[in-house]
Amino acid sequence: MYVVSNQEKIEQLQYELNTEKQRGAVADIHKITQLEQQIADLELEKQVEENHEEIAYVLDELHATDGEDRYTMRDLTENEAAYQILRASVQQMMMEREEKLLKEINRAKEEASAQVAQIKAEKEELQNRYDSLYEETSAIRNELNTAKEEVNELARKRDAAANELDTANKEITRLNSHIDDLRTEIAVGATNAPKVVNTNTTANLAEAMKEFKNSRPAIYDMEPANEKGSMYRATLAETGEEITFGWLEKGKYREVTAEQADQFRTSREESQSSHEDNAQLGETVEEIGVAPQPNEETTAAGVAGMDEGHTDGEVATETTKSVEERIAALELAVFGKMEEAA
């Protein structure tokens, strides 16, 4: 009867193990572990058998010599029975020691294999963490690049707005200078205008800037409306209405406190009440009737009957009134256009 040796069993199990590992992702991990354990046990048995054979050979060849004569273990015992007992005892002792040593070696191999497996698992975990951190870093880098582009775009818009503001300030200065020239012409006449030196230009510019700032709608409780800070949310002081606007439009409004906002609403309510009272008064006047106006003949006759001094006084009054009206019309035209431009 043919007996399968441990080496043949090991080769068969090794073939099954390799076949299972070649299946890749669909391989049976439990089966692989079982085959590896069986191979390890058979290798241990094979090693024990080989050690037994080696020990038996060593005992058979064991001898003592004094340089001249050679004595085996059988020669040194009294009889064959004593030799067999001594040989069996020595062989058993050596086999137990070899088996113990082999078990320790295999245990050390198993521990080493476990450590290697743990190290591989830790390495895979570190690799996974590295891949995850790399992806997060790439995402952060992309966000940073996007933020830099947005900052650059905002800087370009800021520079453009600053240029527009500078242009507007220059236009305001030019218009104020023009107004001063017109006032000078009105005051002294176009002929003597070059002789007049106006020393109040700075005050006029400050007054114009003050009027320009006060002409802007008042707002309060202004706060960012998004995370980028490109939009703002605020409340109109006069109406209490909430509005939203971009950061380039901040210059169109002037910010006040909540207490000042109450004053704006109070002034607006008083103004509306005053307009209503005036409207009611106008209706009452229409019901009563309009006073008759003097005709041109009566006016002419009255003017003709006045003395010379009285006539000069009226002419001076009318001239002064005409100058004031012209100044008011010029300021209305100039500052009205400035508000529309703002």
Disulfide bonds with the S-S distance in Angstrom:
none
